[in-house]
């Protein structure tokens, strides 16, 4: 079986191979998701007219933004399930998906003409979004139960349903509307497949349903992580001349790579973080720090090559800036581990440092420093460092409280 057992003896001997298989499977599933996500705009660029390509990219952007609650839902459900095995999230999953789908549908009459996207496509997008968001419920259950092989399979199912239909439509020359129709029909199959895949061996326990506040907290944190990691890119587009903003966009590819490369670590340790494991937190931070160090070192040694791979021959001269972009991403990767730990611990406002940091970055970049490539770059790095400190403090304080204030009825508080 692929679900993690809690026993000792023989179970301990098989734990390492099972965890290793889970790590590999989730890493492969993440790579498949990324590859399929990049495939859609690449196919669109080769099969659509420029105006239709703009519509497709608008659709993909909206879907990416509105689907953020799917990630938040997954985190919230995983944490809840890890703390309360067998807890159900059926109602929360469907309500979150319905709210996101309704939001897209309600905005269709305005967003469609504004973005030059047919209203029909926007309505299809509403159904598509709902199917993507509700998937977070089953992925969260699998993650919380530490059934990582099935989680990886679920991630692959979501990626295939999310991007496979769109890709097929583009390859068939169906245009934006036809591709969206095929993509929506494929996406609507995702919930049924995941429901079978995530069928619980423990059964559902009544009275342990997740609350709206838990989902909102996780969704807010997920959205804040997305916003702060893209804020410098958007500021560069706004503040810098066209050539400089284009060059900055190439640098942010390195930032995103450093952010997402070690995210499999967070996926795997989140259930243990929900159980208050200090060891899991330190292990996750150590692994993510090693990943960041490797990437920053590689960027320092081969910065020109990194910029060539990310943007082409024209950007090789910017290689000296590669370590800074990679370091910004590496710091944010550590921040994301700490934010997930805060969500897992039930913190009320774990996203506060992220929103505050975003505001500080905007004010500093717009009104304090010169509007140059390097100024925006260093502002982004400085903001990431400040947010890291701000997120580390509550985690350290929480584990100190656990150590010095054991729960009543226990001899001593033990955090792993």
C-alpha positions, 0 to 999 in steps of 0.5 A: 500500500502507498499510505504511510503507516504509523506502526513500528517494527517491520513498518519502520524497515519499509518506511524509507523505500516507501517514502523514497518512492513517494518522493520520486513519484510526486517529483515526476508528477510535478514535472509532468504538470509543469511540462503540460502547462508549458505545452498549451501556450507553445501549441497556441503560438504555433496554431493560432492567429495572434489575436486568438493567441492573446485570447488563449493567454488571457483564458490561461491567466484567468484560470491560473488566478482563479484556480489558486483556491484549489491549492489552498483547498488542498493545503487546508484539507491535507492539514485537517486530514493529518490532524483528524484521520478520516475527516471529510471535506466534501462540502467545503470542496464543492462550495469552494469550487462553486464559488470560483465557478460562479465568480468567473460566470458573473464576471464573464459579461464584463471580462469577456469584452474587456479582454476580447474573449468570447463570452462563450469561452468565459462560460466554459472557463467557469465550468473548467475552473470549478472542476480544477478547484474541486480537485484540491479536495481529493488531492488534500485527502491523499496528501493528509493521509500520506498516500503519496503514490496515489497523490502523484497519480492524482496530480497526473490526472489533474494535469492531464485533465487540465491541459490535455483537452486544451492541447488536443483541441489546439492540435486539431485546429479547433481554435480557441472556442473549440479547444476550450470546449474540449478542454472543459469536457476533459476537465469535468472528468477529473472529479470522478477519477479523483474520487475513485483514486482517493477512496479512503481506506479509513472511511469518513468520520462524521463531525470532523468536517473542515471549516470555511475559515480553515479553507479561507486561511490556506487560500489567502496564504496561497494567493499571497505567496503567488502575488509576492513572487510575481510582484517584482515582475509586474513592477518591472513591467510598469517601471522599466523601459521595454527592453529592460523589463523584457530582460528582467522577465528572463531573470524571473525565470530563474527566480521561479525555478528556485522557488518551485524546484524544491516544492515536493519537499513541502508537499511531503512534509506538510502532514507531519507539520500538521502534527507539530513535528519540529524535526519535519520542519527542520528537515524541510528547511534543510533540504530546501536550503541545500536546493537553493544553495546548489541553484545559487552556486550554479547561477554564479558559476554559469550565469551566462548559460542560465540566462541563455537557456531562460531567454536566448543568446541576447541575454547572455551578458546579464549572467552576472545578475543570475545569482541574485535572481536565484537567491531571491527564489531560494529565499522565497522557497524557505518562506513557503515552507514556513508559511505552510508550517504556520497554516498547519499550526492553525495560525490565524493570519499566516499570510500577513507577512507576505501581504505586508512585504508586497506592500513594502516592495511596491512602495520602495520600488515605486517611490524610494529607489531609482527605476532601474533594472538593478534597483528592482532586482535588489528590492525584490531580494531585500523584500524576500529576506525581510519576509523570511525573518518575519515568517521565521519568528512566529515559528521559532516562538511557537516551538519554544511555547511547545517546549516550555508549556506542555499540555495538561496531563503530560509529563513533558512536551515533546516535539519529535 
